[in-house]
């Protein structure tokens, strides 16, 4: 998972013209991903069981934080530019995310 995930992050970050420091994976219980002020990206290892479109959404969400480290209207505009149907992935996580914690 990590290699493919890292390649996806690199591809999207490069396309969007942003740089990050490092990527880590954790067994997070409350977040699917995070972006620190130091440009470190962290992702829940539980995402491995999510559909590819949902994983892509979480990656894009965190990459957009490299430009806007908040959830302002500008941040969501960045997300919508890269993945216009992002609300479908958000809905999937809200409805099915708990299933990713069953294993």
Backbone as CSV, one residue per row, in Angstrom:
resi,resn,N_x,N_y,N_z,CA_x,CA_y,CA_z,C_x,C_y,C_z
1,UNK,0.828,-1.197,0.000,0.000,0.000,0.000,0.868,1.254,0.000
2,UNK,1.893,1.265,0.816,2.675,2.487,0.995,3.320,2.967,-0.293
3,UNK,3.870,2.048,-1.066,4.540,2.460,-2.299,3.540,3.050,-3.279
4,UNK,2.434,2.367,-3.516,1.410,2.875,-4.424,0.803,4.176,-3.931
5,UNK,0.591,4.253,-2.636,0.045,5.445,-2.016,0.998,6.621,-2.194
6,UNK,2.269,6.374,-1.931,3.279,7.430,-2.063,3.374,7.915,-3.502
7,UNK,3.257,7.004,-4.449,3.290,7.403,-5.863,2.087,8.270,-6.211
8,UNK,0.930,7.925,-5.676,-0.283,8.722,-5.915,-0.110,10.125,-5.337
9,UNK,0.426,10.209,-4.123,0.668,11.510,-3.496,1.637,12.317,-4.340
10,UNK,2.721,11.699,-4.765,3.730,12.392,-5.570,3.134,12.892,-6.886
11,UNK,2.365,12.053,-7.559,1.745,12.442,-8.831,0.812,13.644,-8.656
12,UNK,-0.050,13.588,-7.656,-1.021,14.664,-7.459,-0.320,15.939,-7.000
13,UNK,0.632,15.819,-6.088,1.363,17.006,-5.616,2.126,17.660,-6.762
14,UNK,2.746,16.859,-7.588,3.489,17.388,-8.736,2.543,18.087,-9.711
15,UNK,1.411,17.449,-9.999,0.420,18.040,-10.898,-0.076,19.372,-10.354
16,UNK,-0.283,19.439,-9.042,-0.827,20.633,-8.417,0.244,21.668,-8.077
17,UNK,1.502,21.294,-8.267,2.599,22.237,-8.066,2.919,22.551,-6.622
18,UNK,2.763,21.564,-5.751,3.095,21.749,-4.338,4.106,20.691,-3.909
19,UNK,4.805,20.989,-2.831,5.803,20.060,-2.300,5.464,19.728,-0.851
20,UNK,5.770,18.509,-0.468,5.583,18.066,0.907,6.915,17.525,1.408
21,UNK,7.040,17.369,2.707,8.285,16.874,3.291,8.305,15.355,3.354
22,UNK,7.369,14.777,4.102,7.338,13.323,4.195,5.918,12.812,4.372
23,UNK,5.766,11.517,4.155,4.479,10.845,4.280,4.615,9.797,5.380
24,UNK,3.589,9.697,6.217,3.575,8.625,7.208,2.185,7.996,7.245
25,UNK,2.140,6.786,7.787,0.886,6.048,7.913,0.708,5.669,9.375
26,UNK,-0.509,5.861,9.867,-0.811,5.555,11.262,-2.152,4.833,11.333
27,UNK,-2.352,4.163,12.417,-3.642,3.514,12.649,-4.544,4.518,13.370
28,UNK,-4.818,5.606,12.689,-5.588,6.710,13.272,-7.042,6.307,13.480
29,UNK,-7.597,6.752,14.584,-8.989,6.433,14.902,-9.935,7.585,14.573
30,UNK,-9.397,8.799,14.475,-10.288,9.944,14.314,-10.067,10.740,13.029
31,UNK,-9.021,10.448,12.287,-8.747,11.211,11.062,-8.338,10.266,9.941
32,UNK,-8.732,10.623,8.746,-8.311,9.851,7.571,-6.971,10.352,7.068
33,UNK,-6.676,11.592,7.346,-5.397,12.158,6.934,-5.168,13.464,7.661
34,UNK,-3.925,13.934,7.582,-3.612,15.237,8.154,-2.408,15.820,7.431
35,UNK,-2.283,17.134,7.555,-1.173,17.876,6.970,-0.678,18.840,8.030
36,UNK,0.595,18.735,8.370,1.147,19.612,9.401,1.659,20.911,8.788
37,UNK,1.906,21.878,9.636,2.466,23.152,9.186,3.858,22.954,8.583
38,UNK,4.510,21.858,8.943,5.835,21.538,8.382,5.746,20.771,7.067
39,UNK,4.526,20.662,6.540,4.263,20.006,5.256,4.484,18.496,5.290
40,UNK,4.245,17.911,6.453,4.274,16.460,6.585,2.852,15.941,6.424
41,UNK,2.681,14.926,5.594,1.376,14.334,5.351,1.279,13.016,6.095
42,UNK,0.145,12.777,6.709,-0.095,11.542,7.431,-1.443,10.985,6.998
43,UNK,-1.494,9.664,6.833,-2.720,9.014,6.382,-3.036,7.817,7.267
44,UNK,-4.324,7.554,7.432,-4.749,6.389,8.186,-4.472,5.138,7.358
45,UNK,-3.853,4.159,7.985,-3.601,2.891,7.293,-4.914,2.165,7.008
46,UNK,-5.992,2.555,7.655,-7.303,1.942,7.420,-7.852,2.235,6.026
47,UNK,-7.311,3.242,5.367,-7.781,3.591,4.024,-7.547,2.483,3.014
48,UNK,-6.694,1.532,3.338,-6.398,0.442,2.408,-7.676,-0.289,1.977
49,UNK,-8.696,-0.292,2.835,-9.940,-0.968,2.504,-10.968,-0.099,1.802
50,UNK,-10.641,1.146,1.562,-11.581,2.081,0.916,-11.482,1.991,-0.605
51,UNK,-12.529,2.397,-1.297,-12.458,2.453,-2.759,-11.369,3.430,-3.210
52,UNK,-10.833,3.196,-4.384,-9.763,4.048,-4.909,-10.183,5.507,-4.985
53,UNK,-11.424,5.761,-5.354,-11.896,7.147,-5.456,-11.869,7.848,-4.098
54,UNK,-12.130,7.112,-3.039,-12.112,7.681,-1.686,-10.673,7.954,-1.257
55,UNK,-9.782,7.020,-1.546,-8.367,7.221,-1.236,-7.859,8.458,-1.968
56,UNK,-8.212,8.573,-3.241,-7.786,9.728,-4.027,-8.319,11.024,-3.421
57,UNK,-9.560,11.007,-2.966,-10.131,12.196,-2.331,-9.325,12.584,-1.085
58,UNK,-9.015,11.623,-0.229,-8.277,11.928,1.001,-6.895,12.484,0.659
59,UNK,-6.245,11.895,-0.335,-4.934,12.396,-0.770,-5.055,13.832,-1.267
60,UNK,-6.020,14.091,-2.112,-6.229,15.441,-2.646,-6.561,16.419,-1.519
61,UNK,-7.404,16.001,-0.603,-7.777,16.850,0.534,-6.522,17.303,1.283
62,UNK,-5.648,16.364,1.594,-4.440,16.724,2.349,-3.464,17.531,1.508
63,UNK,-3.361,17.240,0.236,-2.480,18.021,-0.640,-2.972,19.462,-0.749
64,UNK,-4.267,19.655,-0.767,-4.801,21.021,-0.814,-4.461,21.798,0.456
65,UNK,-4.264,21.093,1.557,-3.835,21.767,2.787,-2.419,22.312,2.662
66,UNK,-1.666,21.843,1.704,-0.326,22.412,1.476,-0.423,23.846,0.968
67,UNK,-1.566,24.199,0.398,-1.812,25.585,-0.035,-2.631,26.371,0.981
68,UNK,-3.592,25.716,1.584,-4.485,26.354,2.565,-4.564,25.440,3.777
69,UNK,-3.925,25.823,4.856,-3.885,24.985,6.055,-5.105,25.259,6.944
70,UNK,-6.280,25.150,6.325,-7.546,25.403,7.004,-8.661,24.791,6.161
71,UNK,-9.888,25.008,6.552,-11.036,24.538,5.772,-11.885,25.725,5.308
72,UNK,-11.220,26.750,4.814,-11.903,27.945,4.318,-12.564,27.670,2.969
73,UNK,-13.288,28.646,2.482,-13.893,28.535,1.153,-12.812,28.355,0.086
74,UNK,-11.679,29.033,0.271,-10.569,28.881,-0.691,-10.056,27.449,-0.704
75,UNK,-9.933,26.847,0.487,-9.488,25.456,0.565,-10.426,24.547,-0.234
76,UNK,-11.733,24.662,0.019,-12.701,23.791,-0.666,-12.736,24.064,-2.160
77,UNK,-12.438,25.284,-2.566,-12.341,25.582,-4.007,-11.169,24.831,-4.625
78,UNK,-10.051,24.735,-3.900,-8.903,23.954,-4.385,-9.301,22.484,-4.543
79,UNK,-9.974,21.950,-3.527,-10.404,20.543,-3.576,-11.314,20.319,-4.780
80,UNK,-12.298,21.192,-4.944,-13.264,21.043,-6.039,-12.611,21.154,-7.411
81,UNK,-11.537,21.918,-7.502,-10.812,22.034,-8.773,-10.201,20.693,-9.162
82,UNK,-9.663,19.978,-8.177,-8.990,18.710,-8.460,-9.938,17.519,-8.500
83,UNK,-11.007,17.576,-7.735,-11.959,16.462,-7.691,-13.366,17.031,-7.492
84,UNK,-14.010,17.419,-8.584,-15.316,18.083,-8.495,-16.384,17.294,-7.726
85,UNK,-16.330,15.970,-7.778,-17.340,15.149,-7.098,-16.862,14.691,-5.716
86,UNK,-16.076,15.527,-5.042,-15.499,15.126,-3.758,-16.552,14.807,-2.695
87,UNK,-17.729,15.405,-2.798,-18.757,15.183,-1.779,-19.241,13.734,-1.766
88,UNK,-19.132,13.049,-2.899,-19.498,11.630,-2.948,-18.550,10.815,-2.076
89,UNK,-17.262,11.132,-2.143,-16.279,10.412,-1.321,-16.449,10.751,0.147
90,UNK,-16.737,12.006,0.447,-17.015,12.386,1.840,-18.205,11.601,2.373
91,UNK,-19.245,11.491,1.551,-20.445,10.760,1.965,-20.127,9.281,2.178
92,UNK,-19.284,8.719,1.308,-18.910,7.310,1.466,-18.205,7.113,2.808
93,UNK,-17.283,8.007,3.137,-16.560,7.889,4.406,-17.506,8.020,5.605
94,UNK,-18.459,8.927,5.523,-19.403,9.105,6.624,-20.299,7.877,6.794
95,UNK,-20.718,7.302,5.663,-21.628,6.160,5.709,-20.918,4.833,5.950
96,UNK,-19.700,4.683,5.439,-19.042,3.378,5.460,-17.693,3.348,6.183
97,UNK,-17.196,4.490,6.593,-15.875,4.556,7.194,-15.709,3.628,8.385
98,UNK,-16.761,3.465,9.162,-16.685,2.583,10.332,-16.347,1.151,9.941
99,UNK,-16.712,0.760,8.723,-16.428,-0.610,8.265,-14.931,-0.853,8.102
100,UNK,-14.176,0.222,7.906,-12.723,0.091,7.726,-12.024,-0.263,9.037
101,UNK,-12.755,-0.197,10.155,-12.180,-0.506,11.464,-12.545,-1.905,11.939
102,UNK,-13.180,-2.701,11.079,-13.616,-4.033,11.501,-12.498,-5.063,11.512
103,UNK,-11.424,-4.822,10.801,-10.336,-5.814,10.790,-9.242,-5.444,11.752
